[in-house]
Amino acid sequence: MAYWQSRGLRGSTLEEMVNMTNERYMEHGLACIEKIPTPIKPIKMGKEKGTISLAYFEKKGSVDYIGVVQGIPVCFDAKETSKDNFPLKNIHEHQIDYMRAFQKQEGIAFIVVYFTNHELFYLLPFDVIEVYWDKSQNGGRKSIPMSAFDERLKIRGKSGYLVHYLEALSAYLAINTES
Amino acid sequence: MAYWQSRGLRGSTLEEMVNMTNERYMEHGLACIEKIPTPIKPIKMGKEKGTISLAYFEKKGSVDYIGVVQGIPVCFDAKETSKDNFPLKNIHEHQIDYMRAFQKQEGIAFIVVYFTNHELFYLLPFDVIEVYWDKSQNGGRKSIPMSAFDERLKIRGKSGYLVHYLEALSAYLAINTES
């Protein structure tokens, strides 16, 4: 059961909140974001139609969400932590590789981080992640401190959008256009 | 077995060819395109680590591929037909809805169509699909004739890219910028 939990159930509330937000974005024509299913390979079909009696988890997936927001390609993951920092072990190396490739193609990659003890959500841009990741690979600290989270990229719930990350994305784009 | 075939195996050669092309695009920094796994919900874990002993197919997925090509958000499906036209029943209504939403967000949606009897591949833009789809909903023909496929959007294999659809995509963008 431990294995199953680590795969599927942990963080499902955050996932549900993000999914509901995405549904509303879609309904209101604000974004078209797809939840990427966990890659599972079916091996044997069950007797009942549509069921599978043997399957296994395939290679690790890339990120949780991919899509487009008003012409901007975006991909992101949603992660939560009960700590006062964001441990880098929450991110897999293949996810870093994927986000790096996505950004190289001029897409925007980020992580929605939920600090459960503080009930705070932030948009953490890949640029920031990359700096800490690369340092950690060279013996640096293995987590991103809360102080590295930009207050302007705080995500607020708003008028039915539970995790209104588009607002933070828009702030991020504004900051980046300035500089 | 028939059910299983209709889900997983049919068209796997085309899928494999597109996947290999995408891997090369990724390696060469030309595009970052993700194959979306078939959504499967695991219910019961198997005794062996990483295996599932009961699962079922979830709601229909959106499209097969999503990603970004040099700043352009793209999504597409790969479909083959042995006919001399492309039957619209190869596309599900939820896929049309998804591609419509994706285009509304200024992304580019299309289908890579493989005419197996002719060994020809085409990029079929969503604009064309939409016209035929909408007509078919009003009693019009239920397929897209080969004559509606733009010769300029023919997909050729080239220097290791088995289904080099980026070339056709680039032609499509050039045509659309002209007009």
Interface residues (C-beta under 8 A of the other chain):
Chain A: M1 Y3 W4 R7 G8 M26 G29 A31 C32 E34 I36 P37 T38 P39 I40 P42 M45 G46 K49 G50 T51 I52 S53 L54 A55 Y56 F57 E58 G61 S62 I66 G67 V68 V69 Q70 G71 I72 P73 C75 Y98 A101 F102 K104 Q105 E106 G107
Chain B: M1 Y3 W4 R7 G8 M26 G29 A31 C32 E34 I36 P37 T38 P39 I40 P42 M45 G46 K49 G50 T51 I52 S53 L54 A55 Y56 F57 E58 G61 S62 I66 G67 V68 V69 Q70 G71 I72 P73 Y98 A101 F102 K104 Q105 E106 G107
